Amino acid sequence: MEDENKQQPSLPPGDDVPNWTMVNSQGTAQAPNGPSAMTPPPFQPAPAPAPRGNGRGFIIGAGVTALAILLGAGIGHSFWPASTSTSSQSAPVQTAPPQGSSSGTERTSSTAETQAIAAKVNPSLVDINTNLGYQGAQAAGTGMVMSSNGLVLTNNHVINGATKISATDIGNGKTYTAVVVGYNRTSDVAVIQLQNASGLSVAPFGNSKTVSVGQAVVGIGNAGGTGGTPSTAVGTVTALDQSITASDESSSNTEQLTGLIQTDAPIQPGESGGPLVTTSSKIIGMDTAASANFSFNQGTTQGFAIPINSALSIAHQIVAGHASDTIHIGATAFLGVQVQATSGGTSSSGQDGGSGATGTSIPGVSVVGTLADSPAAKAGLVNGDTITAVNNVTVNSPSDLTAALSRFHPGDKVTIKWTDANGQKHAESITLETGPAA
C-alpha cells in the first residue's frame, strides 16, 4: 500500500462529498463465471450469511415507491426511489418529457454510433471479480481506470465482503490481483489498486454538472458478470438529483442515496461501477442501481448513476489517504460476528433472542453467530449475546456497529461491551484482525 500511495493520479475536480448512506447485502442474482470461491469457515453455532450483514433481504418501507437494486452480479442490494426529495437544499428535480414527446430528447441513432462511442471508453474499463470467502460465493462488477498505474474507481458494493479481488483490464486483456485502497461505504464509492500494473488507458472522465434531461447516454459494463467485451445499453437521462431509499429487512434501517442521475438505459446486473457515457464518449456517471422489475437478460428501464464529479471527489480523498468518519483507508478491521437487530433496536436477554428468565429487553445488537477463531469468538461472544457498545459508544443496530468499527484498522484494540443471555454484563479488549472489504 505504501508504494500505491506514492503514485497518486491527478483527478478532475469534483463536487463536495455528498452525505449519502448505504446498506450492504449479498443477494441471489446469478453468480458470474470465475475462479472458485474459498471454502467458508463455519460459524458457531449459527451458519450463516456472512459477517457485516451480508445475505440479508429487504422490505419496502413507508413513503417509498418502486423497488430498485444495485447492479453487481451476485450482489442484490435493494433500493426504492424516494417519493419526495430528501434534501431541502437540493436543486429542483428535472424530469424528461412524457414518452412520445420529442422535446429535448435524443438517442444514439444507430448501432454503429453506439459501438463507436463504446470503442473510445472500453479500453479504460476493467471487469472486477471477487471471491466472498465467508459466504462461499462469487460476485462481479465493473471499474474505471483512474491512473495508468492501476488505480480503479468502482462501487463499494462491488467489493463489499470480498476476501479476494481480481480485475481484467479490457485494454490489454491482462488480469491483475487487486487490493482495496479505500472506500466510502455510505456513498458507495471505492478505489482499488491493480498490483504491478502500468501503461493502462485512463478513462475519459467528463463533467456531470453539464448533464441535462433528455441527453442521450450509453451505459457500459460487465453485464451478467460474463466478462469479455463490455455490453452497451442505450437510453437518455430521464431525471436529475434523484433519491433512492433502502430498507434492510433484518435491521429495519432505512437509508438513502441522493443526487443521482436517472436513466432509461436498460442496464443490467454486473454493470455496477461502470460508466454512464455521453455521445461524445465522456463519462458523466457511475452506474449504481436499477429498478428491480427486470429480467436478468432484458435489463431495466430505470437506472441510477452517481454523478462522476461526486464519485471522483470521494476517490480523490481516498487516494490522498484522507480518512474521515465516512472514508476508510486501507484494510478493513474484522470482528467476526454475525448480528441482527430486533424490533425497536433491542434484543431480548433470553436464549436464542427470546424472553429469558429476567424478562428484560436490552438495547443493542443481537449476536446470532461468530466465525470460528475470529476475534469475537476468542473473546467469548456467542449466539444470544447482545453487543451494547464499542469503546463506550452505544450501538443499537447493525449499521451502528459497522459504523463504530469502520474507523479502526487491523491490529487496533477496541473494548466491546455485551450482555449475555443470562443478563450478565461483559467488557473485553479485543484486537481486530484483517477482514473482507466493508
C-alpha positions as CSV (number, residue, x, y, z in Angstrom):
1,M,0.0,0.0,0.0
2,E,2.9,2.4,0.7
3,D,4.1,2.2,-3.0
4,E,0.5,2.7,-4.2
5,N,0.0,5.9,-2.2
6,K,3.2,7.4,-3.7
7,Q,1.7,7.2,-7.2
8,Q,-1.4,9.4,-6.9
9,P,-3.2,10.4,-10.1
10,S,-4.3,13.9,-10.8
11,L,-8.1,13.6,-10.8
12,P,-10.6,16.0,-12.2
13,P,-12.1,18.3,-9.5
14,G,-15.4,17.1,-8.1
15,D,-18.3,18.3,-6.1
16,D,-18.3,18.3,-2.3
17,V,-18.5,14.9,-0.8
18,P,-22.3,14.0,-0.5
19,N,-23.6,12.7,2.7
20,W,-25.2,9.5,1.4
21,T,-25.9,6.3,3.2
22,M,-25.9,2.7,2.1
23,V,-27.0,-0.7,3.3
24,N,-24.8,-3.7,2.3
25,S,-26.1,-7.1,1.4
26,Q,-25.4,-10.1,-0.8
27,G,-28.4,-11.4,-2.7
28,T,-29.4,-14.1,-5.1
29,A,-28.6,-12.8,-8.6
30,Q,-26.7,-15.2,-10.8
31,A,-23.1,-15.6,-9.8
32,P,-20.5,-14.8,-12.5
33,N,-18.1,-17.2,-14.1
34,G,-14.7,-17.1,-12.4
35,P,-12.3,-18.8,-10.0
36,S,-13.8,-21.0,-7.3
37,A,-14.7,-19.2,-4.1
38,M,-12.8,-20.0,-0.9
39,T,-14.5,-22.6,1.4
40,P,-16.0,-20.5,4.2
41,P,-15.1,-21.4,7.8
42,P,-18.2,-22.5,9.8
43,F,-20.0,-20.1,12.1
44,Q,-20.5,-21.2,15.6
45,P,-23.2,-22.0,16.4
46,A,-25.3,-20.4,13.7
47,P,-24.4,-20.9,10.0
48,A,-24.6,-18.1,8.0
49,P,-25.0,-15.3,6.0
50,A,-21.6,-13.6,6.1
51,P,-20.4,-11.2,8.8
52,R,-21.1,-7.5,8.5
53,G,-24.7,-8.0,7.4
54,N,-24.3,-9.8,4.1
55,G,-27.0,-12.2,2.9
56,R,-30.0,-10.2,4.2
57,G,-33.2,-9.5,2.3
58,F,-35.0,-6.2,2.0
59,I,-38.6,-5.0,2.6
60,I,-40.3,-1.9,1.4
61,G,-40.6,0.9,4.0
62,A,-43.2,3.6,4.4
63,G,-43.1,6.5,2.0
64,V,-41.3,4.8,-0.8
65,T,-42.2,3.6,-4.3
66,A,-40.8,1.4,-7.0
67,L,-38.2,-1.2,-6.0
68,A,-34.6,-1.0,-7.3
69,I,-31.4,-3.0,-6.8
70,L,-27.7,-2.4,-7.0
71,L,-26.1,-3.8,-10.1
72,G,-23.3,-6.1,-9.1
73,A,-23.8,-9.6,-10.4
74,G,-24.2,-11.8,-7.4
75,I,-24.9,-8.7,-5.3
76,G,-28.5,-7.9,-4.6
77,H,-28.7,-4.7,-2.7
78,S,-32.3,-3.4,-2.9
79,F,-33.4,0.2,-3.2
80,W,-36.5,2.2,-3.7
81,P,-36.7,5.7,-5.3
82,A,-37.9,8.1,-2.6
83,S,-41.3,9.6,-3.3
84,T,-40.1,13.1,-2.4
85,S,-36.7,14.9,-2.5
86,T,-34.8,14.2,0.7
87,S,-32.8,17.4,0.8
88,S,-34.2,20.9,1.3
89,Q,-31.0,22.2,-0.3
90,S,-31.3,20.2,-3.5
91,A,-31.9,21.9,-6.8
92,P,-35.4,21.4,-8.3
93,V,-35.7,17.9,-9.8
94,Q,-35.7,17.8,-13.5
95,T,-37.6,15.1,-15.4
96,A,-37.8,14.1,-19.0
97,P,-40.9,14.9,-21.2
98,P,-43.6,12.2,-21.3
99,Q,-42.8,9.2,-23.5
100,G,-43.5,10.0,-27.2
101,S,-42.6,13.7,-26.8
102,S,-39.6,14.8,-28.8
103,S,-39.0,17.9,-26.8
104,G,-35.3,17.9,-25.6
105,T,-35.0,14.2,-26.0
106,E,-32.3,12.5,-28.1
107,R,-30.8,9.0,-28.5
108,T,-27.9,7.5,-30.4
109,S,-29.1,6.9,-33.9
110,S,-27.5,3.6,-34.8
111,T,-25.7,0.5,-33.5
112,A,-22.6,1.7,-35.3
113,E,-22.7,5.0,-33.4
114,T,-23.1,3.2,-30.1
115,Q,-20.2,1.0,-30.9
116,A,-18.0,4.0,-31.9
117,I,-18.9,5.6,-28.5
118,A,-18.0,2.4,-26.6
119,A,-14.8,1.9,-28.5
120,K,-13.3,5.1,-27.0
121,V,-14.2,4.0,-23.5
122,N,-13.8,0.3,-23.3
123,P,-10.0,0.2,-23.2
124,S,-10.2,2.1,-19.9
125,L,-12.6,-0.3,-18.2
126,V,-11.9,-3.4,-16.1
127,D,-14.0,-6.5,-15.2
128,I,-13.9,-7.0,-11.5
129,N,-14.4,-10.5,-10.0
130,T,-14.5,-11.1,-6.3
131,N,-14.4,-14.1,-4.0
132,L,-16.7,-13.8,-1.0
133,G,-14.8,-16.3,1.1
134,Y,-17.0,-16.1,4.2
135,Q,-20.1,-16.7,2.1
136,G,-18.6,-19.3,-0.3
137,A,-19.8,-17.2,-3.2
138,Q,-18.5,-15.0,-6.1
139,A,-19.6,-11.7,-7.5
140,A,-18.7,-9.4,-10.3
141,G,-18.8,-5.8,-11.4
142,T,-17.1,-3.1,-13.4
143,G,-14.4,-0.5,-12.8
144,M,-13.0,2.6,-14.5
145,V,-9.2,3.2,-14.7
146,M,-8.2,6.4,-13.0
147,S,-4.4,6.2,-13.5
148,S,-2.0,4.4,-15.8
149,N,-0.5,2.5,-12.8
150,G,-3.8,0.8,-12.0
151,L,-5.9,2.9,-9.7
152,V,-9.5,1.9,-10.4
153,L,-12.8,3.6,-9.4
154,T,-15.8,1.3,-8.7
155,N,-18.8,1.0,-6.3
156,N,-18.2,-0.1,-2.7
157,H,-20.9,-2.8,-3.1
158,V,-18.9,-4.4,-5.9
159,I,-16.0,-5.2,-3.4
160,N,-18.1,-5.5,-0.3
161,G,-17.3,-8.7,1.6
162,A,-14.5,-9.6,-0.8
163,T,-11.7,-11.8,0.5
164,K,-10.0,-11.8,-2.9
165,I,-10.3,-9.4,-5.8
166,S,-9.1,-9.7,-9.4
167,A,-9.6,-7.4,-12.3
168,T,-9.2,-7.9,-16.0
169,D,-8.2,-4.8,-18.0
170,I,-10.2,-4.5,-21.2
171,G,-7.4,-2.5,-22.9
172,N,-4.6,-5.1,-22.6
173,G,-6.5,-8.2,-21.6
174,K,-4.3,-8.8,-18.6
175,T,-5.8,-10.0,-15.2
176,Y,-4.4,-8.4,-12.1
177,T,-4.7,-9.1,-8.4
178,A,-6.3,-6.1,-6.8
179,V,-6.2,-4.6,-3.3
180,V,-8.5,-2.1,-1.7
181,V,-7.1,1.4,-1.4
182,G,-10.1,2.7,0.5
183,Y,-13.8,3.2,0.3
184,N,-16.7,5.4,1.4
185,R,-19.3,2.9,2.5
186,T,-22.1,5.5,2.9
187,S,-21.6,6.9,-0.6
188,D,-21.0,3.5,-2.3
189,V,-17.6,4.6,-3.8
190,A,-14.4,2.6,-3.6
191,V,-10.9,2.7,-5.1
192,I,-8.9,-0.5,-5.8
193,Q,-5.2,-0.8,-6.9
194,L,-4.3,-3.3,-9.6
195,Q,-0.9,-4.7,-8.5
196,N,2.1,-4.3,-10.8
197,A,0.0,-2.6,-13.4
198,S,1.5,0.1,-15.8
199,G,0.7,1.7,-19.0
200,L,-3.1,1.4,-18.7
201,S,-5.6,3.5,-20.6
202,V,-7.2,6.1,-18.4
203,A,-10.9,6.6,-18.5
204,P,-12.2,9.8,-20.3
205,F,-14.0,11.4,-17.4
206,G,-16.3,14.3,-18.2
207,N,-18.2,16.9,-16.2
208,S,-21.5,15.7,-14.6
209,K,-22.5,19.3,-14.0
210,T,-23.2,19.7,-17.7
211,V,-25.7,16.8,-17.8
212,S,-29.3,17.7,-18.9
213,V,-32.6,15.8,-19.0
214,G,-33.2,14.3,-22.4
215,Q,-29.5,13.9,-23.1
216,A,-28.5,10.7,-24.9
217,V,-26.4,8.3,-22.9
218,V,-24.9,4.9,-23.1
219,G,-24.4,2.6,-20.1
220,I,-21.4,0.3,-20.4
221,G,-20.2,-2.6,-18.3
222,N,-19.8,-6.2,-17.4
223,A,-23.4,-7.2,-17.8
224,G,-24.2,-10.5,-16.1
225,G,-20.6,-10.8,-14.9
226,T,-19.6,-12.7,-18.0
227,G,-16.5,-10.7,-18.9
228,G,-15.2,-10.0,-22.3
229,T,-16.3,-7.1,-24.5
230,P,-18.3,-4.7,-22.3
231,S,-22.1,-4.6,-23.0
232,T,-23.8,-1.4,-24.0
233,A,-27.2,0.0,-23.1
234,V,-28.6,3.0,-25.0
235,G,-31.0,5.5,-23.4
236,T,-31.5,9.0,-22.2
237,V,-31.2,11.0,-19.0
238,T,-34.7,11.0,-17.6
239,A,-34.2,12.9,-14.3
240,L,-31.6,14.6,-12.2
241,D,-30.9,14.9,-8.4
242,Q,-32.9,11.7,-7.6
243,S,-33.0,9.8,-4.3
244,I,-33.4,6.1,-3.7
245,T,-34.2,4.6,-0.3
246,A,-33.2,1.2,1.0
247,S,-34.9,-0.8,3.8
248,D,-32.9,-3.6,5.4
249,E,-35.2,-6.4,6.4
250,S,-33.1,-7.7,9.3
251,S,-32.3,-4.4,10.9
252,S,-35.3,-2.3,9.7
253,N,-32.9,0.6,8.8
254,T,-34.0,2.9,6.1
255,E,-31.1,4.7,4.3
256,Q,-30.7,6.8,1.2
257,L,-28.5,7.7,-1.8
258,T,-29.2,11.2,-3.2
259,G,-28.2,13.4,-6.1
260,L,-28.3,10.6,-8.6
261,I,-28.7,10.7,-12.4
262,Q,-31.7,8.7,-13.6
263,T,-31.7,7.0,-17.0
264,D,-33.9,4.7,-19.0
265,A,-30.9,2.9,-20.5
266,P,-31.6,-0.9,-19.9
267,I,-28.5,-1.5,-17.7
268,Q,-28.1,-4.9,-16.0
269,P,-26.5,-6.7,-13.0
270,G,-22.7,-6.7,-13.3
271,E,-22.6,-3.1,-14.6
272,S,-22.1,-1.6,-11.1
273,G,-19.1,0.7,-11.2
274,G,-19.3,1.0,-14.9
275,P,-19.6,4.3,-16.8
276,L,-22.7,6.2,-18.0
277,V,-21.3,7.9,-21.1
278,T,-22.4,10.8,-23.4
279,T,-22.4,10.6,-27.2
280,S,-19.0,12.3,-27.1
281,S,-17.6,9.4,-25.1
282,K,-17.3,11.4,-21.9
283,I,-18.1,9.6,-18.6
284,I,-20.7,11.6,-16.6
285,G,-21.8,8.9,-14.1
286,M,-21.1,5.6,-12.4
287,D,-23.8,3.1,-12.8
288,T,-25.0,2.0,-9.4
289,A,-28.6,0.9,-9.1
290,A,-31.6,0.0,-11.2
291,S,-35.3,-0.9,-11.0
292,A,-35.9,-4.4,-9.6
293,N,-38.7,-5.2,-12.0
294,F,-36.2,-6.6,-14.6
295,S,-35.4,-9.8,-16.3
296,F,-31.8,-10.8,-15.8
297,N,-31.3,-10.9,-19.5
298,Q,-33.5,-8.0,-20.5
299,G,-32.3,-5.3,-18.1
300,T,-34.4,-2.5,-16.7
301,T,-35.7,0.8,-17.9
302,Q,-35.0,2.7,-14.7
303,G,-31.3,3.1,-13.7
304,F,-29.4,5.3,-11.4
305,A,-25.8,6.6,-11.6
306,I,-23.7,8.6,-9.1
307,P,-22.6,11.8,-10.8
308,I,-18.9,11.4,-11.8
309,N,-17.9,14.7,-10.2
310,S,-19.1,13.4,-6.9
311,A,-17.6,10.0,-7.3
312,L,-14.2,11.4,-8.3
313,S,-14.3,13.9,-5.4
314,I,-14.5,11.0,-3.0
315,A,-12.0,8.9,-4.9
316,H,-9.5,11.8,-4.8
317,Q,-9.8,11.9,-1.0
318,I,-9.3,8.1,-0.8
319,V,-6.2,8.2,-3.0
320,A,-4.8,11.1,-0.9
321,G,-5.3,9.0,2.2
322,H,-7.7,11.4,3.8
323,A,-9.6,9.2,6.3
324,S,-12.8,10.5,7.9
325,D,-15.9,9.3,9.6
326,T,-17.1,8.1,6.2
327,I,-13.9,7.3,4.3
328,H,-11.9,4.3,5.3
329,I,-8.3,3.9,4.1
330,G,-6.6,0.6,3.7
331,A,-7.5,-2.9,5.0
332,T,-10.8,-3.4,6.9
333,A,-10.8,-4.4,10.6
334,F,-12.6,-7.5,11.3
335,L,-14.5,-8.6,14.5
336,G,-16.0,-11.8,13.1
337,V,-19.5,-11.6,14.5
338,Q,-22.9,-12.2,12.7
339,V,-25.5,-9.8,14.1
340,Q,-29.1,-8.7,13.6
341,A,-31.3,-6.1,15.2
342,T,-34.6,-6.8,16.8
343,S,-37.8,-4.7,16.9
344,G,-37.1,-1.3,18.3
345,G,-33.4,-1.8,18.3
346,T,-33.5,-4.0,21.3
347,S,-32.5,-7.6,21.9
348,S,-34.2,-9.9,24.5
349,S,-31.9,-11.3,27.1
350,G,-33.2,-14.8,26.8
351,Q,-31.8,-17.8,24.9
352,D,-32.0,-17.6,21.1
353,G,-33.2,-14.0,21.3
354,G,-36.4,-15.0,23.1
355,S,-37.7,-14.0,26.5
356,G,-35.3,-15.0,29.3
357,A,-35.7,-15.6,33.0
358,T,-35.0,-11.9,33.7
359,G,-37.8,-10.8,31.3
360,T,-35.9,-7.7,30.4
361,S,-35.1,-6.1,27.0
362,I,-31.6,-4.9,26.3
363,P,-30.9,-2.1,23.8
364,G,-28.1,-3.3,21.4
365,V,-27.3,-5.7,18.6
366,S,-28.2,-9.3,18.9
367,V,-25.4,-11.9,18.1
368,V,-26.6,-14.8,16.0
369,G,-23.2,-16.3,15.3
370,T,-19.4,-15.9,15.4
371,L,-16.8,-17.0,13.0
372,A,-14.5,-19.8,14.2
373,D,-11.2,-18.4,15.6
374,S,-12.3,-14.8,15.0
375,P,-11.6,-12.0,17.5
376,A,-15.2,-12.2,18.6
377,A,-15.1,-16.0,19.2
378,K,-11.8,-15.7,21.1
379,A,-13.3,-13.0,23.3
380,G,-16.2,-15.3,24.2
381,L,-19.0,-13.8,22.3
382,V,-21.7,-16.4,21.4
383,N,-25.2,-16.7,19.9
384,G,-27.7,-15.0,22.2
385,D,-25.4,-12.2,23.4
386,T,-26.3,-8.6,22.9
387,I,-23.5,-6.1,22.0
388,T,-24.2,-2.8,23.6
389,A,-21.1,-0.6,23.0
390,V,-17.8,-0.2,21.2
391,N,-15.3,1.9,23.1
392,N,-18.2,3.2,25.2
393,V,-20.1,4.3,22.1
394,T,-23.6,2.8,22.3
395,V,-24.7,0.6,19.4
396,N,-28.4,-0.1,18.7
397,S,-28.3,-1.5,15.2
398,P,-26.0,-3.5,12.8
399,S,-25.3,-0.2,11.0
400,D,-24.3,1.4,14.3
401,L,-21.9,-1.5,14.9
402,T,-20.5,-1.3,11.4
403,A,-20.0,2.5,11.7
404,A,-18.4,2.1,15.1
405,L,-15.9,-0.4,13.8
406,S,-15.2,1.2,10.4
407,R,-12.9,3.8,11.8
408,F,-10.5,1.1,13.0
409,H,-7.8,-0.9,11.3
410,P,-6.4,-4.5,11.7
411,G,-4.3,-4.6,14.9
412,D,-6.3,-1.9,16.7
413,K,-7.7,-2.8,20.1
414,V,-11.3,-2.0,20.9
415,T,-13.4,-2.5,24.0
416,I,-16.6,-4.4,23.3
417,K,-19.3,-4.4,25.8
418,W,-22.1,-7.0,25.8
419,T,-24.8,-8.7,27.9
420,D,-25.2,-12.4,27.7
421,A,-28.4,-14.4,27.6
422,N,-28.5,-14.7,31.4
423,G,-28.2,-10.9,31.8
424,Q,-24.5,-10.9,32.8
425,K,-22.6,-7.9,31.6
426,H,-19.1,-8.3,29.9
427,A,-16.4,-6.0,28.7
428,E,-13.3,-7.2,26.8
429,S,-10.4,-5.5,25.0
430,I,-10.3,-7.2,21.6
431,T,-7.6,-7.0,18.9
432,L,-9.2,-6.6,15.5
433,E,-7.9,-8.7,12.5
434,T,-7.9,-8.2,8.8
435,G,-11.2,-8.9,7.2
436,P,-13.1,-8.5,3.9
437,A,-13.9,-5.1,2.5
438,A,-16.8,-3.4,4.3
